Amino acid sequence: MVPAEKRMNVEQEVRQLVAEILETEPGEIKDDANFVKDLGMDSMMALEILAGIEKKYRIVIPEETLPKFTDLATTIKIVKEIIAKK
């Protein structure tokens, strides 16, 4: 189980990482906004986000999980699950 303070950090850190790559403010990204349709993310941005998450948390995101990264809430949930298994 991931401690509450660590969970909060993961949410904030992933939101910040996504915002930096999308060149927007973290508060402007809604949890359920679709990365591609709503935020204009392209495949290179998606790879940059995934690489940043893997590096920051020293985790490996399984390739079959990649299509599930469609919005911020889902991305945070998956990252927390991978960290919890570490």
Secondary structure as UniProt FT lines:
FT   HELIX           4..22
FT   HELIX           26..28
FT   TURN            31..32
FT   TURN            35..39
FT   HELIX           43..57
FT   HELIX           63..68
FT   HELIX           72..85
//
